[in-house]
Amino acid sequence: MIEHTGSGDPARTLALLWRTQERVSRKGKPDLSVDRIVRAGIALADADGLKALSMRRVAEALGVGTMSLYTYVPGKGELVDVMVDTVQAATGRTAAGGWREHLVYVARENLALYRRHPWLLQVAPSRTVLGPQVAAKYDFELRGLDGVGLSDVEMDSVLNLVLGHVQNSARGLTAAAVTEQETGLTDQQWWDAAAPVLMTVFDPARYPVAARVGGAVGQAHHSAYSPEHSFEFGLEVILDGVGRLIGSRSA
């Protein structure tokens, strides 16, 4: 299931994100607020994914009627946007040295964010919805690239390249964890079970390069694929390329 950012009413979404029209509960009514509703939505999504998220489920978690939520949040689309913005606050904002160290820090913080909230991978960034936490995170992540010789557009492109790699790596890590949970087998156990059958149908002489490389990978990772290795290797290659780009600007 995929949700899209910016699918709700733009004016209402921005008012929610920046809390320009915060409602106050009437006397005698449950103490509702946008923050409470958003926290309940995040808890539901963390536990069961976005498929479990609905205004009804959020209302049940808060012990209120579904219609009472609409006084604060117009609908699910706006709720998802505020949830996405809210969890961005959990990423670190610590200075990490030069531009390379900074991007490594940013990559690891974003990977940790996806691991804490896997449902973020079910949100397609169709539109950039600029809330206060997204703005603060974006500003911090760009600061480590400021003044190194890149243009403003290049700074944004480099950051998006790194974040795209992180997102792809997070998908691999999440898929591996879900597969292990659902099958009850680790990757090593699966390949141990498959190996006897594979040896009867796979001819190394017919596929010599695949046999050699696949064997080396299996020996190194005890699996045909390691999302952890792919994250580290890909990040280093990307940063090497960024380094060459920065070097060419300096020259």
C-alpha positions in Angstrom: 0.0 0.0 0.0 1.4 3.4 -1.0 0.3 6.8 0.3 1.3 10.0 -1.5 2.4 13.1 0.2 0.5 16.2 -0.7 -2.7 14.3 -1.4 -4.8 16.4 1.0 -6.0 20.0 0.8 -2.8 22.2 0.5 -4.1 25.0 2.7 -5.4 22.8 5.4 -2.2 20.6 5.3 0.1 23.6 5.8 -2.1 25.0 8.5 -1.8 21.7 10.3 1.9 21.4 9.8 2.7 24.9 11.1 -0.2 24.8 13.7 -1.7 28.1 12.5 -5.2 27.0 13.3 -4.9 24.8 16.4 -8.3 23.9 17.8 -9.0 24.0 21.5 -11.2 21.2 23.0 -14.6 22.3 24.3 -15.2 21.9 28.0 -16.3 18.4 28.9 -15.0 16.9 25.7 -11.9 14.6 25.5 -8.6 16.5 25.5 -7.9 16.1 21.8 -5.2 18.0 19.9 -3.4 17.6 16.5 -0.3 16.4 18.4 -2.2 13.6 20.2 -3.9 12.5 17.0 -0.6 12.5 15.1 1.1 10.5 17.9 -1.6 7.9 17.8 -1.3 7.7 14.0 2.4 7.1 14.2 2.0 4.4 16.8 -0.5 2.6 14.6 1.7 2.8 11.6 4.8 1.7 13.5 3.0 -1.3 14.7 1.1 -2.4 11.6 2.1 -0.2 8.7 0.1 2.3 6.8 -2.5 -0.3 5.8 -3.7 -0.2 9.4 -4.0 3.6 9.4 -7.5 5.1 9.2 -9.3 7.8 11.0 -11.5 5.2 12.6 -8.5 3.2 14.0 -6.9 6.4 15.3 -10.2 7.4 17.0 -10.5 4.0 18.6 -6.9 4.3 19.9 -7.8 7.6 21.5 -11.1 6.4 22.8 -13.2 9.0 20.9 -15.7 9.0 18.1 -14.3 9.2 14.5 -16.1 12.3 13.6 -14.5 14.2 16.5 -11.1 13.9 14.8 -12.2 15.9 11.8 -12.4 19.0 14.0 -8.6 18.8 14.2 -7.5 16.8 11.1 -9.5 17.0 7.8 -8.6 13.5 6.6 -6.1 10.7 6.2 -4.0 12.5 3.5 -3.4 15.5 5.8 -2.7 13.2 8.7 0.0 11.3 6.8 1.7 14.5 5.9 1.9 15.7 9.5 3.1 12.2 10.6 5.9 12.3 8.1 6.9 15.8 9.2 6.8 14.9 12.9 9.1 11.9 12.8 11.8 13.9 11.0 12.6 15.6 14.3 14.2 12.3 15.5 17.2 12.6 13.2 20.3 14.0 14.7 21.6 17.6 14.2 25.2 17.2 15.3 28.0 18.7 13.3 30.2 15.9 11.9 33.4 17.5 10.5 34.0 18.0 6.7 31.4 17.5 4.0 32.2 13.7 3.6 31.8 13.0 7.3 28.7 15.1 7.3 27.1 13.1 4.5 28.0 9.8 6.2 26.3 11.1 9.4 23.2 12.2 7.4 23.0 8.8 5.7 23.2 6.9 8.9 20.7 9.1 10.6 18.2 8.7 7.8 18.7 4.9 7.7 18.0 4.8 11.4 14.9 6.8 10.8 13.6 4.3 8.3 14.4 1.4 10.7 12.4 3.1 13.5 9.5 3.9 11.1 9.4 1.4 8.2 6.1 2.8 7.1 7.9 5.8 5.7 8.9 3.5 2.8 5.2 3.3 2.0 4.9 7.0 1.5 5.7 8.2 -2.0 7.0 11.8 -2.0 4.8 12.9 -4.8 5.1 16.5 -3.6 7.4 18.1 -1.1 5.2 19.1 1.8 7.3 21.6 3.7 6.6 21.4 7.4 8.7 22.7 10.3 10.6 19.5 10.9 11.2 18.7 7.2 12.5 22.3 6.8 14.8 22.0 9.8 16.2 18.7 8.7 16.7 19.9 5.1 18.5 23.0 6.3 20.9 21.0 8.5 21.6 18.4 5.9 22.5 21.1 3.3 24.7 23.1 5.7 27.5 20.5 5.5 27.7 21.1 1.8 27.6 24.9 2.0 30.8 26.6 0.9 32.5 23.5 -0.6 32.3 24.9 -4.2 29.0 23.4 -5.3 26.1 25.5 -6.7 22.9 25.6 -4.8 21.3 23.2 -7.3 24.2 20.8 -7.0 24.0 20.9 -3.2 20.4 19.8 -3.4 21.2 17.1 -6.1 24.0 15.6 -4.0 21.8 15.4 -0.9 19.0 13.8 -2.9 21.5 11.3 -4.4 22.6 10.3 -0.9 19.0 10.1 0.5 17.9 8.1 -2.5 20.6 5.6 -1.8 19.6 5.4 1.8 15.9 4.8 0.9 16.8 2.0 -1.5 19.1 0.4 1.2 16.3 0.7 3.8 13.9 -1.1 1.4 16.4 -4.0 1.1 16.9 -4.2 4.9 13.2 -4.0 5.6 12.4 -6.7 2.9 15.1 -9.0 4.4 13.7 -8.6 7.9 10.1 -9.2 6.8 11.1 -12.3 4.7 12.9 -13.8 7.6 10.0 -13.1 9.9 7.4 -14.5 7.6 9.3 -17.6 6.5 11.0 -18.4 9.8 14.3 -18.9 7.9 17.4 -16.7 7.9 19.0 -16.1 4.4 21.8 -18.6 5.4 19.2 -21.3 6.3 17.3 -20.8 3.0 20.5 -21.1 0.9 21.6 -24.2 2.9 18.3 -25.8 2.1 18.4 -24.7 -1.6 22.0 -25.7 -2.2 21.5 -29.4 -2.9 18.9 -28.7 -5.5 20.8 -25.9 -7.1 23.9 -28.1 -7.5 21.9 -30.5 -9.7 20.7 -27.8 -12.1 23.4 -25.1 -12.1 26.3 -25.8 -14.4 29.4 -23.6 -13.5 31.0 -24.3 -16.8 28.1 -22.7 -18.6 28.0 -19.7 -16.4 31.6 -19.3 -15.3 31.6 -15.6 -14.3 28.3 -15.9 -12.4 29.6 -19.0 -10.6 32.9 -17.3 -9.6 31.4 -14.0 -8.5 28.4 -15.7 -6.9 30.7 -18.0 -4.9 32.8 -15.1 -3.8 29.7 -13.1 -2.7 28.3 -16.1 -0.8 31.6 -16.7 1.0 31.8 -13.0 1.9 28.3 -12.5 3.1 26.9 -16.0 3.7 24.1 -14.9 1.4 23.5 -14.0 -2.2 22.9 -10.4 -1.2 23.8 -8.3 1.8 21.8 -5.0 2.2 24.2 -3.8 4.9 27.2 -4.2 2.5 25.3 -2.6 -0.3 24.5 0.4 1.9 28.2 0.9 3.0 29.7 0.1 -0.5 27.2 2.3 -2.4 27.6 5.2 0.1 31.4 5.2 -0.3 31.2 5.1 -4.1 28.7 8.0 -4.2 30.9 10.0 -1.9 34.0 9.3 -4.0 32.0 10.7 -7.0 30.9 13.7 -5.0 34.6 14.3 -4.0 35.6 14.3 -7.6 32.8 16.8 -8.4 33.9 19.1 -5.6 37.5 18.8 -6.7 36.6 19.8 -10.2 34.9 22.9 -8.9 37.9 23.8 -6.8 40.2 23.4 -9.8 
